[in-house]
Amino acid sequence: MNWLDLLQWPAAILTVAGAWFVGSKRAGRRRLGFWVYLSSNLAWVAWGVPAAAYAVVALQVFLAALNVRGMVKADPDALSRET
């Protein structure tokens, strides 16, 4: 097992944690979930490019865009506000 294989686990954990926090009733936790989710997207891209998993990379780009769109539609000032 090489480092590339090991990168999948933190990416998966970040994805689950991001989903958990995004589902919170508290605005601060939802913002945290947004950033954790974006970090999971980056982790999956970091895994997908060297693994030549281009469908995963494309999926993560689109999911990140949807995440940003959802945050802006839900709270237009959320991205500029400090947590």
PyMOL Python script that loads the backbone (N, CA, C, O; Angstrom):
from pymol import cmd

cmd.read_pdbstr("""\
ATOM      1  N   MET A   1       0.855  -1.185   0.000  1.00  0.00           N
ATOM      2  CA  MET A   1       0.000   0.000   0.000  1.00  0.00           C
ATOM      3  C   MET A   1       0.897   1.243   0.000  1.00  0.00           C
ATOM      4  O   MET A   1       1.820   1.351   0.808  1.00  0.00           O
ATOM      5  N   ASN A   2       0.622   2.162  -0.897  1.00  0.00           N
ATOM      6  CA  ASN A   2       1.432   3.375  -0.978  1.00  0.00           C
ATOM      7  C   ASN A   2       0.660   4.577  -0.421  1.00  0.00           C
ATOM      8  O   ASN A   2      -0.480   4.442   0.024  1.00  0.00           O
ATOM      9  N   TRP A   3       1.286   5.730  -0.452  1.00  0.00           N
ATOM     10  CA  TRP A   3       0.670   6.935   0.117  1.00  0.00           C
ATOM     11  C   TRP A   3      -0.617   7.293  -0.599  1.00  0.00           C
ATOM     12  O   TRP A   3      -1.547   7.818   0.013  1.00  0.00           O
ATOM     13  N   LEU A   4      -0.677   7.013  -1.894  1.00  0.00           N
ATOM     14  CA  LEU A   4      -1.868   7.337  -2.671  1.00  0.00           C
ATOM     15  C   LEU A   4      -3.080   6.545  -2.176  1.00  0.00           C
ATOM     16  O   LEU A   4      -4.181   7.085  -2.066  1.00  0.00           O
ATOM     17  N   ASP A   5      -2.868   5.268  -1.883  1.00  0.00           N
ATOM     18  CA  ASP A   5      -3.955   4.454  -1.342  1.00  0.00           C
ATOM     19  C   ASP A   5      -4.404   4.971   0.018  1.00  0.00           C
ATOM     20  O   ASP A   5      -5.596   4.956   0.327  1.00  0.00           O
ATOM     21  N   LEU A   6      -3.465   5.423   0.824  1.00  0.00           N
ATOM     22  CA  LEU A   6      -3.796   5.916   2.163  1.00  0.00           C
ATOM     23  C   LEU A   6      -4.559   7.241   2.139  1.00  0.00           C
ATOM     24  O   LEU A   6      -5.274   7.554   3.090  1.00  0.00           O
ATOM     25  N   LEU A   7      -4.417   8.017   1.071  1.00  0.00           N
ATOM     26  CA  LEU A   7      -5.093   9.308   0.965  1.00  0.00           C
ATOM     27  C   LEU A   7      -6.609   9.152   0.859  1.00  0.00           C
ATOM     28  O   LEU A   7      -7.350  10.083   1.173  1.00  0.00           O
ATOM     29  N   GLN A   8      -7.070   7.993   0.421  1.00  0.00           N
ATOM     30  CA  GLN A   8      -8.506   7.774   0.307  1.00  0.00           C
ATOM     31  C   GLN A   8      -9.206   7.835   1.662  1.00  0.00           C
ATOM     32  O   GLN A   8     -10.342   8.303   1.745  1.00  0.00           O
ATOM     33  N   TRP A   9      -8.555   7.373   2.714  1.00  0.00           N
ATOM     34  CA  TRP A   9      -9.191   7.335   4.035  1.00  0.00           C
ATOM     35  C   TRP A   9      -9.443   8.718   4.612  1.00  0.00           C
ATOM     36  O   TRP A   9     -10.559   8.983   5.058  1.00  0.00           O
ATOM     37  N   PRO A  10      -8.458   9.615   4.626  1.00  0.00           N
ATOM     38  CA  PRO A  10      -8.771  10.969   5.097  1.00  0.00           C
ATOM     39  C   PRO A  10      -9.817  11.657   4.222  1.00  0.00           C
ATOM     40  O   PRO A  10     -10.659  12.396   4.732  1.00  0.00           O
ATOM     41  N   ALA A  11      -9.772  11.421   2.914  1.00  0.00           N
ATOM     42  CA  ALA A  11     -10.768  12.023   2.021  1.00  0.00           C
ATOM     43  C   ALA A  11     -12.166  11.530   2.367  1.00  0.00           C
ATOM     44  O   ALA A  11     -13.114  12.314   2.410  1.00  0.00           O
ATOM     45  N   ALA A  12     -12.290  10.239   2.613  1.00  0.00           N
ATOM     46  CA  ALA A  12     -13.591   9.677   2.970  1.00  0.00           C
ATOM     47  C   ALA A  12     -14.072  10.210   4.320  1.00  0.00           C
ATOM     48  O   ALA A  12     -15.250  10.531   4.476  1.00  0.00           O
ATOM     49  N   ILE A  13     -13.177  10.304   5.281  1.00  0.00           N
ATOM     50  CA  ILE A  13     -13.538  10.817   6.609  1.00  0.00           C
ATOM     51  C   ILE A  13     -13.972  12.279   6.516  1.00  0.00           C
ATOM     52  O   ILE A  13     -14.951  12.678   7.147  1.00  0.00           O
ATOM     53  N   LEU A  14     -13.250  13.073   5.736  1.00  0.00           N
ATOM     54  CA  LEU A  14     -13.632  14.474   5.547  1.00  0.00           C
ATOM     55  C   LEU A  14     -14.998  14.591   4.870  1.00  0.00           C
ATOM     56  O   LEU A  14     -15.783  15.474   5.213  1.00  0.00           O
ATOM     57  N   THR A  15     -15.284  13.716   3.921  1.00  0.00           N
ATOM     58  CA  THR A  15     -16.573  13.742   3.242  1.00  0.00           C
ATOM     59  C   THR A  15     -17.707  13.470   4.219  1.00  0.00           C
ATOM     60  O   THR A  15     -18.715  14.177   4.222  1.00  0.00           O
ATOM     61  N   VAL A  16     -17.542  12.444   5.047  1.00  0.00           N
ATOM     62  CA  VAL A  16     -18.581  12.100   6.025  1.00  0.00           C
ATOM     63  C   VAL A  16     -18.726  13.219   7.065  1.00  0.00           C
ATOM     64  O   VAL A  16     -19.844  13.589   7.422  1.00  0.00           O
ATOM     65  N   ALA A  17     -17.613  13.752   7.545  1.00  0.00           N
ATOM     66  CA  ALA A  17     -17.670  14.833   8.532  1.00  0.00           C
ATOM     67  C   ALA A  17     -18.325  16.083   7.931  1.00  0.00           C
ATOM     68  O   ALA A  17     -19.124  16.743   8.594  1.00  0.00           O
ATOM     69  N   GLY A  18     -17.993  16.401   6.700  1.00  0.00           N
ATOM     70  CA  GLY A  18     -18.608  17.546   6.043  1.00  0.00           C
ATOM     71  C   GLY A  18     -20.112  17.375   5.916  1.00  0.00           C
ATOM     72  O   GLY A  18     -20.870  18.310   6.172  1.00  0.00           O
ATOM     73  N   ALA A  19     -20.546  16.186   5.523  1.00  0.00           N
ATOM     74  CA  ALA A  19     -21.980  15.918   5.409  1.00  0.00           C
ATOM     75  C   ALA A  19     -22.662  16.027   6.773  1.00  0.00           C
ATOM     76  O   ALA A  19     -23.779  16.535   6.868  1.00  0.00           O
ATOM     77  N   TRP A  20     -22.003  15.559   7.813  1.00  0.00           N
ATOM     78  CA  TRP A  20     -22.556  15.629   9.169  1.00  0.00           C
ATOM     79  C   TRP A  20     -22.789  17.083   9.588  1.00  0.00           C
ATOM     80  O   TRP A  20     -23.868  17.435  10.065  1.00  0.00           O
ATOM     81  N   PHE A  21     -21.784  17.903   9.407  1.00  0.00           N
ATOM     82  CA  PHE A  21     -21.891  19.290   9.835  1.00  0.00           C
ATOM     83  C   PHE A  21     -22.828  20.112   8.948  1.00  0.00           C
ATOM     84  O   PHE A  21     -23.518  21.001   9.447  1.00  0.00           O
ATOM     85  N   VAL A  22     -22.865  19.836   7.661  1.00  0.00           N
ATOM     86  CA  VAL A  22     -23.760  20.566   6.762  1.00  0.00           C
ATOM     87  C   VAL A  22     -25.221  20.323   7.159  1.00  0.00           C
ATOM     88  O   VAL A  22     -26.073  21.186   6.948  1.00  0.00           O
ATOM     89  N   GLY A  23     -25.503  19.173   7.723  1.00  0.00           N
ATOM     90  CA  GLY A  23     -26.861  18.850   8.139  1.00  0.00           C
ATOM     91  C   GLY A  23     -27.261  19.429   9.485  1.00  0.00           C
ATOM     92  O   GLY A  23     -28.362  19.149   9.961  1.00  0.00           O
ATOM     93  N   SER A  24     -26.417  20.218  10.109  1.00  0.00           N
ATOM     94  CA  SER A  24     -26.697  20.783  11.427  1.00  0.00           C
ATOM     95  C   SER A  24     -27.735  21.903  11.357  1.00  0.00           C
ATOM     96  O   SER A  24     -27.902  22.552  10.324  1.00  0.00           O
ATOM     97  N   LYS A  25     -28.418  22.110  12.462  1.00  0.00           N
ATOM     98  CA  LYS A  25     -29.360  23.234  12.558  1.00  0.00           C
ATOM     99  C   LYS A  25     -28.638  24.544  12.870  1.00  0.00           C
ATOM    100  O   LYS A  25     -29.195  25.621  12.654  1.00  0.00           O
ATOM    101  N   ARG A  26     -27.423  24.466  13.367  1.00  0.00           N
ATOM    102  CA  ARG A  26     -26.644  25.661  13.713  1.00  0.00           C
ATOM    103  C   ARG A  26     -25.881  26.183  12.494  1.00  0.00           C
ATOM    104  O   ARG A  26     -25.205  25.432  11.791  1.00  0.00           O
ATOM    105  N   ALA A  27     -26.009  27.483  12.269  1.00  0.00           N
ATOM    106  CA  ALA A  27     -25.365  28.103  11.102  1.00  0.00           C
ATOM    107  C   ALA A  27     -23.845  27.938  11.134  1.00  0.00           C
ATOM    108  O   ALA A  27     -23.230  27.685  10.097  1.00  0.00           O
ATOM    109  N   GLY A  28     -23.235  28.078  12.310  1.00  0.00           N
ATOM    110  CA  GLY A  28     -21.786  27.941  12.417  1.00  0.00           C
ATOM    111  C   GLY A  28     -21.299  26.556  12.034  1.00  0.00           C
ATOM    112  O   GLY A  28     -20.265  26.408  11.383  1.00  0.00           O
ATOM    113  N   ARG A  29     -22.046  25.551  12.440  1.00  0.00           N
ATOM    114  CA  ARG A  29     -21.670  24.173  12.078  1.00  0.00           C
ATOM    115  C   ARG A  29     -21.890  23.918  10.592  1.00  0.00           C
ATOM    116  O   ARG A  29     -21.125  23.185   9.965  1.00  0.00           O
ATOM    117  N   ARG A  30     -22.930  24.519  10.031  1.00  0.00           N
ATOM    118  CA  ARG A  30     -23.128  24.368   8.587  1.00  0.00           C
ATOM    119  C   ARG A  30     -21.984  25.006   7.813  1.00  0.00           C
ATOM    120  O   ARG A  30     -21.526  24.456   6.812  1.00  0.00           O
ATOM    121  N   ARG A  31     -21.516  26.177   8.279  1.00  0.00           N
ATOM    122  CA  ARG A  31     -20.354  26.812   7.619  1.00  0.00           C
ATOM    123  C   ARG A  31     -19.120  25.934   7.760  1.00  0.00           C
ATOM    124  O   ARG A  31     -18.352  25.782   6.811  1.00  0.00           O
ATOM    125  N   LEU A  32     -18.928  25.354   8.941  1.00  0.00           N
ATOM    126  CA  LEU A  32     -17.806  24.429   9.134  1.00  0.00           C
ATOM    127  C   LEU A  32     -17.926  23.263   8.162  1.00  0.00           C
ATOM    128  O   LEU A  32     -16.944  22.865   7.537  1.00  0.00           O
ATOM    129  N   GLY A  33     -19.126  22.720   8.038  1.00  0.00           N
ATOM    130  CA  GLY A  33     -19.354  21.615   7.106  1.00  0.00           C
ATOM    131  C   GLY A  33     -19.032  21.988   5.679  1.00  0.00           C
ATOM    132  O   GLY A  33     -18.488  21.182   4.923  1.00  0.00           O
ATOM    133  N   PHE A  34     -19.366  23.211   5.309  1.00  0.00           N
ATOM    134  CA  PHE A  34     -19.042  23.703   3.969  1.00  0.00           C
ATOM    135  C   PHE A  34     -17.543  23.612   3.714  1.00  0.00           C
ATOM    136  O   PHE A  34     -17.108  23.088   2.689  1.00  0.00           O
ATOM    137  N   TRP A  35     -16.751  24.132   4.664  1.00  0.00           N
ATOM    138  CA  TRP A  35     -15.293  24.140   4.483  1.00  0.00           C
ATOM    139  C   TRP A  35     -14.702  22.739   4.582  1.00  0.00           C
ATOM    140  O   TRP A  35     -13.749  22.424   3.869  1.00  0.00           O
ATOM    141  N   VAL A  36     -15.244  21.900   5.444  1.00  0.00           N
ATOM    142  CA  VAL A  36     -14.765  20.512   5.544  1.00  0.00           C
ATOM    143  C   VAL A  36     -15.085  19.780   4.244  1.00  0.00           C
ATOM    144  O   VAL A  36     -14.260  19.029   3.726  1.00  0.00           O
ATOM    145  N   TYR A  37     -16.288  20.006   3.724  1.00  0.00           N
ATOM    146  CA  TYR A  37     -16.663  19.389   2.456  1.00  0.00           C
ATOM    147  C   TYR A  37     -15.731  19.833   1.332  1.00  0.00           C
ATOM    148  O   TYR A  37     -15.294  19.008   0.530  1.00  0.00           O
ATOM    149  N   LEU A  38     -15.422  21.125   1.265  1.00  0.00           N
ATOM    150  CA  LEU A  38     -14.490  21.591   0.235  1.00  0.00           C
ATOM    151  C   LEU A  38     -13.108  20.968   0.399  1.00  0.00           C
ATOM    152  O   LEU A  38     -12.444  20.651  -0.589  1.00  0.00           O
ATOM    153  N   SER A  39     -12.676  20.794   1.646  1.00  0.00           N
ATOM    154  CA  SER A  39     -11.379  20.139   1.855  1.00  0.00           C
ATOM    155  C   SER A  39     -11.436  18.676   1.409  1.00  0.00           C
ATOM    156  O   SER A  39     -10.440  18.139   0.924  1.00  0.00           O
ATOM    157  N   SER A  40     -12.582  18.034   1.568  1.00  0.00           N
ATOM    158  CA  SER A  40     -12.709  16.657   1.087  1.00  0.00           C
ATOM    159  C   SER A  40     -12.650  16.619  -0.436  1.00  0.00           C
ATOM    160  O   SER A  40     -12.071  15.702  -1.019  1.00  0.00           O
ATOM    161  N   ASN A  41     -13.256  17.626  -1.081  1.00  0.00           N
ATOM    162  CA  ASN A  41     -13.163  17.695  -2.543  1.00  0.00           C
ATOM    163  C   ASN A  41     -11.710  17.800  -2.988  1.00  0.00           C
ATOM    164  O   ASN A  41     -11.293  17.131  -3.933  1.00  0.00           O
ATOM    165  N   LEU A  42     -10.943  18.642  -2.303  1.00  0.00           N
ATOM    166  CA  LEU A  42      -9.518  18.782  -2.639  1.00  0.00           C
ATOM    167  C   LEU A  42      -8.754  17.481  -2.398  1.00  0.00           C
ATOM    168  O   LEU A  42      -7.892  17.105  -3.193  1.00  0.00           O
ATOM    169  N   ALA A  43      -9.071  16.803  -1.310  1.00  0.00           N
ATOM    170  CA  ALA A  43      -8.399  15.537  -1.001  1.00  0.00           C
ATOM    171  C   ALA A  43      -8.703  14.485  -2.066  1.00  0.00           C
ATOM    172  O   ALA A  43      -7.812  13.744  -2.480  1.00  0.00           O
ATOM    173  N   TRP A  44      -9.957  14.419  -2.507  1.00  0.00           N
ATOM    174  CA  TRP A  44     -10.302  13.460  -3.552  1.00  0.00           C
ATOM    175  C   TRP A  44      -9.625  13.801  -4.872  1.00  0.00           C
ATOM    176  O   TRP A  44      -9.215  12.904  -5.607  1.00  0.00           O
ATOM    177  N   VAL A  45      -9.506  15.084  -5.178  1.00  0.00           N
ATOM    178  CA  VAL A  45      -8.803  15.483  -6.403  1.00  0.00           C
ATOM    179  C   VAL A  45      -7.325  15.122  -6.280  1.00  0.00           C
ATOM    180  O   VAL A  45      -6.721  14.642  -7.239  1.00  0.00           O
ATOM    181  N   ALA A  46      -6.742  15.354  -5.102  1.00  0.00           N
ATOM    182  CA  ALA A  46      -5.332  14.998  -4.884  1.00  0.00           C
ATOM    183  C   ALA A  46      -5.116  13.497  -5.038  1.00  0.00           C
ATOM    184  O   ALA A  46      -4.047  13.065  -5.468  1.00  0.00           O
ATOM    185  N   TRP A  47      -6.109  12.713  -4.693  1.00  0.00           N
ATOM    186  CA  TRP A  47      -6.021  11.267  -4.896  1.00  0.00           C
ATOM    187  C   TRP A  47      -6.303  10.911  -6.354  1.00  0.00           C
ATOM    188  O   TRP A  47      -5.617  10.068  -6.931  1.00  0.00           O
ATOM    189  N   GLY A  48      -7.306  11.547  -6.950  1.00  0.00           N
ATOM    190  CA  GLY A  48      -7.777  11.144  -8.261  1.00  0.00           C
ATOM    191  C   GLY A  48      -6.847  11.448  -9.410  1.00  0.00           C
ATOM    192  O   GLY A  48      -6.780  10.678 -10.368  1.00  0.00           O
ATOM    193  N   VAL A  49      -6.126  12.555  -9.341  1.00  0.00           N
ATOM    194  CA  VAL A  49      -5.244  12.916 -10.457  1.00  0.00           C
ATOM    195  C   VAL A  49      -4.118  11.890 -10.624  1.00  0.00           C
ATOM    196  O   VAL A  49      -3.958  11.356 -11.722  1.00  0.00           O
ATOM    197  N   PRO A  50      -3.320  11.589  -9.569  1.00  0.00           N
ATOM    198  CA  PRO A  50      -2.266  10.589  -9.780  1.00  0.00           C
ATOM    199  C   PRO A  50      -2.805   9.184 -10.035  1.00  0.00           C
ATOM    200  O   PRO A  50      -2.130   8.365 -10.658  1.00  0.00           O
ATOM    201  N   ALA A  51      -4.014   8.901  -9.558  1.00  0.00           N
ATOM    202  CA  ALA A  51      -4.611   7.579  -9.771  1.00  0.00           C
ATOM    203  C   ALA A  51      -5.291   7.484 -11.135  1.00  0.00           C
ATOM    204  O   ALA A  51      -5.808   6.427 -11.496  1.00  0.00           O
ATOM    205  N   ALA A  52      -5.293   8.566 -11.887  1.00  0.00           N
ATOM    206  CA  ALA A  52      -5.945   8.640 -13.198  1.00  0.00           C
ATOM    207  C   ALA A  52      -7.435   8.323 -13.086  1.00  0.00           C
ATOM    208  O   ALA A  52      -8.022   7.733 -13.993  1.00  0.00           O
ATOM    209  N   ALA A  53      -8.040   8.720 -11.970  1.00  0.00           N
ATOM    210  CA  ALA A  53      -9.479   8.539 -11.746  1.00  0.00           C
ATOM    211  C   ALA A  53     -10.176   9.845 -12.119  1.00  0.00           C
ATOM    212  O   ALA A  53     -10.665  10.576 -11.258  1.00  0.00           O
ATOM    213  N   TYR A  54     -10.210  10.114 -13.403  1.00  0.00           N
ATOM    214  CA  TYR A  54     -10.674  11.411 -13.879  1.00  0.00           C
ATOM    215  C   TYR A  54     -12.174  11.623 -13.667  1.00  0.00           C
ATOM    216  O   TYR A  54     -12.621  12.763 -13.539  1.00  0.00           O
ATOM    217  N   ALA A  55     -12.945  10.557 -13.629  1.00  0.00           N
ATOM    218  CA  ALA A  55     -14.366  10.697 -13.326  1.00  0.00           C
ATOM    219  C   ALA A  55     -14.550  11.178 -11.883  1.00  0.00           C
ATOM    220  O   ALA A  55     -15.432  11.991 -11.607  1.00  0.00           O
ATOM    221  N   VAL A  56     -13.728  10.681 -10.974  1.00  0.00           N
ATOM    222  CA  VAL A  56     -13.792  11.128  -9.577  1.00  0.00           C
ATOM    223  C   VAL A  56     -13.381  12.591  -9.487  1.00  0.00           C
ATOM    224  O   VAL A  56     -14.006  13.365  -8.762  1.00  0.00           O
ATOM    225  N   VAL A  57     -12.354  12.973 -10.205  1.00  0.00           N
ATOM    226  CA  VAL A  57     -11.903  14.369 -10.204  1.00  0.00           C
ATOM    227  C   VAL A  57     -13.013  15.273 -10.733  1.00  0.00           C
ATOM    228  O   VAL A  57     -13.318  16.298 -10.123  1.00  0.00           O
ATOM    229  N   ALA A  58     -13.616  14.909 -11.852  1.00  0.00           N
ATOM    230  CA  ALA A  58     -14.706  15.713 -12.413  1.00  0.00           C
ATOM    231  C   ALA A  58     -15.881  15.786 -11.439  1.00  0.00           C
ATOM    232  O   ALA A  58     -16.470  16.850 -11.252  1.00  0.00           O
ATOM    233  N   LEU A  59     -16.219  14.668 -10.827  1.00  0.00           N
ATOM    234  CA  LEU A  59     -17.302  14.647  -9.848  1.00  0.00           C
ATOM    235  C   LEU A  59     -17.023  15.603  -8.702  1.00  0.00           C
ATOM    236  O   LEU A  59     -17.920  16.330  -8.276  1.00  0.00           O
ATOM    237  N   GLN A  60     -15.799  15.616  -8.196  1.00  0.00           N
ATOM    238  CA  GLN A  60     -15.453  16.478  -7.072  1.00  0.00           C
ATOM    239  C   GLN A  60     -15.517  17.956  -7.455  1.00  0.00           C
ATOM    240  O   GLN A  60     -15.917  18.791  -6.645  1.00  0.00           O
ATOM    241  N   VAL A  61     -15.129  18.275  -8.673  1.00  0.00           N
ATOM    242  CA  VAL A  61     -15.225  19.660  -9.140  1.00  0.00           C
ATOM    243  C   VAL A  61     -16.685  20.094  -9.184  1.00  0.00           C
ATOM    244  O   VAL A  61     -17.023  21.189  -8.735  1.00  0.00           O
ATOM    245  N   PHE A  62     -17.552  19.238  -9.724  1.00  0.00           N
ATOM    246  CA  PHE A  62     -18.975  19.582  -9.799  1.00  0.00           C
ATOM    247  C   PHE A  62     -19.616  19.624  -8.412  1.00  0.00           C
ATOM    248  O   PHE A  62     -20.445  20.494  -8.147  1.00  0.00           O
ATOM    249  N   LEU A  63     -19.244  18.696  -7.520  1.00  0.00           N
ATOM    250  CA  LEU A  63     -19.790  18.717  -6.166  1.00  0.00           C
ATOM    251  C   LEU A  63     -19.347  19.971  -5.406  1.00  0.00           C
ATOM    252  O   LEU A  63     -20.128  20.552  -4.652  1.00  0.00           O
ATOM    253  N   ALA A  64     -18.104  20.380  -5.606  1.00  0.00           N
ATOM    254  CA  ALA A  64     -17.631  21.611  -4.964  1.00  0.00           C
ATOM    255  C   ALA A  64     -18.424  22.813  -5.483  1.00  0.00           C
ATOM    256  O   ALA A  64     -18.810  23.687  -4.706  1.00  0.00           O
ATOM    257  N   ALA A  65     -18.666  22.854  -6.787  1.00  0.00           N
ATOM    258  CA  ALA A  65     -19.445  23.954  -7.360  1.00  0.00           C
ATOM    259  C   ALA A  65     -20.871  23.955  -6.804  1.00  0.00           C
ATOM    260  O   ALA A  65     -21.413  25.016  -6.493  1.00  0.00           O
ATOM    261  N   LEU A  66     -21.470  22.789  -6.679  1.00  0.00           N
ATOM    262  CA  LEU A  66     -22.812  22.707  -6.102  1.00  0.00           C
ATOM    263  C   LEU A  66     -22.817  23.125  -4.638  1.00  0.00           C
ATOM    264  O   LEU A  66     -23.764  23.756  -4.168  1.00  0.00           O
ATOM    265  N   ASN A  67     -21.774  22.778  -3.932  1.00  0.00           N
ATOM    266  CA  ASN A  67     -21.662  23.154  -2.519  1.00  0.00           C
ATOM    267  C   ASN A  67     -21.574  24.684  -2.385  1.00  0.00           C
ATOM    268  O   ASN A  67     -22.235  25.279  -1.534  1.00  0.00           O
ATOM    269  N   VAL A  68     -20.765  25.297  -3.221  1.00  0.00           N
ATOM    270  CA  VAL A  68     -20.648  26.760  -3.205  1.00  0.00           C
ATOM    271  C   VAL A  68     -21.989  27.386  -3.587  1.00  0.00           C
ATOM    272  O   VAL A  68     -22.432  28.335  -2.940  1.00  0.00           O
ATOM    273  N   ARG A  69     -22.631  26.872  -4.617  1.00  0.00           N
ATOM    274  CA  ARG A  69     -23.939  27.387  -5.038  1.00  0.00           C
ATOM    275  C   ARG A  69     -24.954  27.279  -3.903  1.00  0.00           C
ATOM    276  O   ARG A  69     -25.693  28.228  -3.639  1.00  0.00           O
ATOM    277  N   GLY A  70     -24.993  26.143  -3.238  1.00  0.00           N
ATOM    278  CA  GLY A  70     -25.931  25.952  -2.132  1.00  0.00           C
ATOM    279  C   GLY A  70     -25.673  26.910  -0.990  1.00  0.00           C
ATOM    280  O   GLY A  70     -26.615  27.449  -0.408  1.00  0.00           O
ATOM    281  N   MET A  71     -24.420  27.129  -0.663  1.00  0.00           N
ATOM    282  CA  MET A  71     -24.091  28.039   0.434  1.00  0.00           C
ATOM    283  C   MET A  71     -24.480  29.470   0.075  1.00  0.00           C
ATOM    284  O   MET A  71     -25.016  30.192   0.915  1.00  0.00           O
ATOM    285  N   VAL A  72     -24.217  29.881  -1.150  1.00  0.00           N
ATOM    286  CA  VAL A  72     -24.551  31.241  -1.573  1.00  0.00           C
ATOM    287  C   VAL A  72     -26.066  31.443  -1.602  1.00  0.00           C
ATOM    288  O   VAL A  72     -26.560  32.490  -1.184  1.00  0.00           O
ATOM    289  N   LYS A  73     -26.800  30.450  -2.093  1.00  0.00           N
ATOM    290  CA  LYS A  73     -28.254  30.579  -2.148  1.00  0.00           C
ATOM    291  C   LYS A  73     -28.870  30.569  -0.750  1.00  0.00           C
ATOM    292  O   LYS A  73     -29.843  31.279  -0.496  1.00  0.00           O
ATOM    293  N   ALA A  74     -28.310  29.772   0.153  1.00  0.00           N
ATOM    294  CA  ALA A  74     -28.852  29.680   1.507  1.00  0.00           C
ATOM    295  C   ALA A  74     -28.527  30.915   2.333  1.00  0.00           C
ATOM    296  O   ALA A  74     -29.350  31.384   3.120  1.00  0.00           O
ATOM    297  N   ASP A  75     -27.328  31.434   2.146  1.00  0.00           N
ATOM    298  CA  ASP A  75     -26.886  32.589   2.939  1.00  0.00           C
ATOM    299  C   ASP A  75     -25.875  33.372   2.101  1.00  0.00           C
ATOM    300  O   ASP A  75     -24.683  33.065   2.138  1.00  0.00           O
ATOM    301  N   PRO A  76     -26.324  34.369   1.353  1.00  0.00           N
ATOM    302  CA  PRO A  76     -25.431  35.093   0.432  1.00  0.00           C
ATOM    303  C   PRO A  76     -24.207  35.710   1.083  1.00  0.00           C
ATOM    304  O   PRO A  76     -23.196  35.908   0.410  1.00  0.00           O
ATOM    305  N   ASP A  77     -24.267  36.023   2.382  1.00  0.00           N
ATOM    306  CA  ASP A  77     -23.131  36.624   3.058  1.00  0.00           C
ATOM    307  C   ASP A  77     -22.223  35.596   3.738  1.00  0.00           C
ATOM    308  O   ASP A  77     -21.212  35.968   4.334  1.00  0.00           O
ATOM    309  N   ALA A  78     -22.566  34.324   3.656  1.00  0.00           N
ATOM    310  CA  ALA A  78     -21.859  33.291   4.424  1.00  0.00           C
ATOM    311  C   ALA A  78     -20.384  33.179   4.051  1.00  0.00           C
ATOM    312  O   ALA A  78     -19.551  32.950   4.928  1.00  0.00           O
ATOM    313  N   LEU A  79     -20.046  33.331   2.792  1.00  0.00           N
ATOM    314  CA  LEU A  79     -18.671  33.144   2.369  1.00  0.00           C
ATOM    315  C   LEU A  79     -17.762  34.285   2.779  1.00  0.00           C
ATOM    316  O   LEU A  79     -16.546  34.114   2.858  1.00  0.00           O
ATOM    317  N   SER A  80     -18.341  35.448   3.041  1.00  0.00           N
ATOM    318  CA  SER A  80     -17.508  36.582   3.429  1.00  0.00           C
ATOM    319  C   SER A  80     -17.481  36.795   4.933  1.00  0.00           C
ATOM    320  O   SER A  80     -16.699  37.607   5.427  1.00  0.00           O
ATOM    321  N   ARG A  81     -18.318  36.085   5.666  1.00  0.00           N
ATOM    322  CA  ARG A  81     -18.437  36.241   7.115  1.00  0.00           C
ATOM    323  C   ARG A  81     -17.395  35.373   7.831  1.00  0.00           C
ATOM    324  O   ARG A  81     -17.118  34.248   7.414  1.00  0.00           O
ATOM    325  N   GLU A  82     -16.835  35.901   8.891  1.00  0.00           N
ATOM    326  CA  GLU A  82     -15.910  35.137   9.723  1.00  0.00           C
ATOM    327  C   GLU A  82     -16.695  34.188  10.607  1.00  0.00           C
ATOM    328  O   GLU A  82     -17.798  34.513  11.045  1.00  0.00           O
ATOM    329  N   THR A  83     -16.124  32.997  10.877  1.00  0.00           N
ATOM    330  CA  THR A  83     -16.802  32.028  11.747  1.00  0.00           C
ATOM    331  C   THR A  83     -16.457  32.242  13.181  1.00  0.00           C
ATOM    332  O   THR A  83     -16.941  31.515  14.048  1.00  0.00           O
TER     333      THR A  83
END
""", "prot")
cmd.dss("prot")
cmd.show_as("cartoon", "prot")
cmd.util.cbc("prot")
cmd.orient("prot")
